[in-house]
Amino acid sequence: MYVDFSNLLKLTTFNIRIKVNCINGQSNYSNILSFTTLGTKSALIDDPIIKITPSSTEFSAQCFPNPAQNKLFIEIKDDTGQTFDCKIFNLFGQTVFSEKLNGERITEIDVSGFSRGVYIVVINNSDSMKQFKVIMQ
């Protein structure tokens, strides 16, 4: 992948995040990457004129089972002790569930009252975000 950063100001720090859309409908975001332009020439992402450093460690998460009927389990693996925001949206963009979760545990969510259909689960902290498509039956 080619990214042209030729119009960036020199000696300036920027933050970027890369989104990966998977074929199974899930999306993942990279950690926030910070880079500082050091020179005046056109800068490509792999050009040595730019220094890219990750700002934090990324967490992992999963939702199961999928499809879900009465219960949905969310597992977050993170050893930093951070709190995570977990939201579930219907396809109209309405929030149907919102709760703060801790890493390194499995959380059980009662979805028995949810209508049948597709929902988007978003789990994020200050640095990273995970997104899952879940079918409720």
VENSUL-V949874 format. One record per residue. N is the residue number from 1. PSI is psi as a letter, one per 30 degrees, with the letter a starting at -180 (999 if undefined). Layout:
[[N & PSI] [N & PSI]]
//
This chain:
[[1 & k] [2 & k] [3 & k] [4 & j] [5 & g] [6 & f] [7 & g] [8 & l] [9 & k] [10 & l] [11 & h] [12 & k] [13 & k] [14 & l] [15 & k] [16 & l] [17 & k] [18 & k] [19 & k] [20 & k] [21 & j] [22 & l] [23 & f] [24 & g] [25 & f] [26 & l] [27 & k] [28 & k] [29 & k] [30 & l] [31 & l] [32 & k] [33 & k] [34 & k] [35 & l] [36 & k] [37 & k] [38 & f] [39 & a] [40 & f] [41 & l] [42 & k] [43 & k] [44 & l] [45 & f] [46 & g] [47 & k] [48 & f] [49 & f] [50 & k] [51 & k] [52 & k] [53 & k] [54 & k] [55 & f] [56 & l] [57 & k] [58 & k] [59 & l] [60 & l] [61 & l] [62 & l] [63 & k] [64 & l] [65 & l] [66 & j] [67 & l] [68 & l] [69 & d] [70 & e] [71 & k] [72 & k] [73 & k] [74 & k] [75 & k] [76 & k] [77 & j] [78 & k] [79 & g] [80 & f] [81 & g] [82 & l] [83 & k] [84 & k] [85 & k] [86 & k] [87 & k] [88 & k] [89 & k] [90 & l] [91 & f] [92 & g] [93 & g] [94 & k] [95 & k] [96 & f] [97 & k] [98 & k] [99 & l] [100 & k] [101 & l] [102 & l] [103 & l] [104 & h] [105 & l] [106 & k] [107 & k] [108 & k] [109 & k] [110 & j] [111 & g] [112 & f] [113 & f] [114 & k] [115 & l] [116 & k] [117 & a] [118 & k] [119 & l] [120 & k] [121 & k] [122 & k] [123 & k] [124 & l] [125 & a] [126 & f] [127 & f] [128 & l] [129 & k] [130 & k] [131 & k] [132 & k] [133 & k] [134 & k] [135 & k] [136 & k] [137 & 999]]
//
